[in-house]
Amino acid sequence: MAEVDHHIAQWVRGHLPYLALALLLVWVLRLKGADVRHRWFAFLMYFINKNTKNPKIEELKRDFFSSLGSVASHDPVLRKQNGIKILEIGVGTGVNFSYYPDGSHLIVVDPNPHFANYYNENRKKYPNIHSEEILSLQVRRRTRLRGRGPGEAMTGVADSSVDVVVVTLVLCSVDNVDQILKQVLRVLVPVSPPALGRLLGGKFYALEHVREFDNNHWVRQSLQEWLTISGLWPFLFDGCCLNRDCLAAIRSAGFSKVEAVMSYTPLTSIHFQLIKPHLEAIAIK
Ligand SMILES: C[S@@+](CC[C@H](N)C(=O)[O-])C[C@H]1O[C@@H](n2cnc3c(N)ncnc32)[C@H](O)[C@@H]1O
């Protein structure tokens, strides 16, 4: 058995009381409904982002987003200021500001209204980015709005109007990945020939945790499957699925070019072992 699977088996044994607590939490959340779950998830993301700063992850993200600097905006005013127009889907608390070029114009979408305060607090720290309020604060009701969450609809974002679309840790929890990708292609500007030596617009950046891609790590794979199919993980973490093959979805969405790397995130804590396999993809419309 691979070493990592041994760690996971050990973790499960050592955390049985916590798993029991998780079940209790499930029961309370079931009683209190979707709003409490949205509130809980927004707080959890805020707490994790505030308390688990990891320089290696920051470096990974800095590397990943570094090519944003070579995108030239389709908007002549922004282009003059070296800014670009970015749409971030599933912005959450707003953890990506520091990777965006100065002078950029950021529009954001998120269906969970309880992220708004955290996001608004955070964006005040980045006056160098012209960021807007969260576009839609519509709460998803999983049964009635299935497949029509904001990222799937994005009626407030015009066709061919943004230079770059960003998602980080979002495709795992949307209702319909294919529909989101259709929307990404709709709102991205078409790519023009390089201007002034730089690519003109039309790029999609996705940094996502994904299904274990190495079959040797069958314990992790099985846990990811079981926790997702049972509904336990999605229930606790606002729809998050551990077993999605996001790369296959991106490859078949209709982008003209997809560059992708699958690897393991440098997350050392045992708590994050199930979300270690991750995908870095940059696609061009
Ligand atoms: C794990 S959080 C990631 C937040 C942030 N992108 C980050 O990297 O910390 C997932 C985010 O996706 C959002 N989300 C879930 N379903 C969505 C949908 N259908 N459309 C847009 N955003 C969605 C959630 O509300 C949440 O903010």
The ligand as an ORCA input file, in Angstrom:
! r2SCAN-3c Opt
* xyz 0 1
  C     -14.436     26.117     -2.064
  S     -15.142     27.688     -2.359
  C     -13.793     28.489     -3.190
  C     -13.820     29.981     -3.014
  C     -12.651     30.721     -3.671
  N     -12.703     30.622     -5.108
  C     -11.341     30.222     -3.129
  O     -10.457     29.811     -3.918
  O     -11.147     30.257     -1.905
  C     -16.306     27.356     -3.674
  C     -17.024     28.622     -4.136
  O     -17.834     28.332     -5.282
  C     -19.084     28.963     -5.113
  N     -20.100     28.273     -5.949
  C     -20.753     27.131     -5.688
  N     -21.625     26.845     -6.670
  C     -21.508     27.833     -7.597
  C     -22.153     28.117     -8.828
  N     -23.076     27.329     -9.329
  N     -21.790     29.227     -9.492
  C     -20.833     30.056     -8.998
  N     -20.187     29.852     -7.835
  C     -20.517     28.745     -7.144
  C     -19.350     28.838     -3.615
  O     -20.351     29.711     -3.148
  C     -17.967     29.174     -3.072
  O     -17.753     30.547     -2.960
*
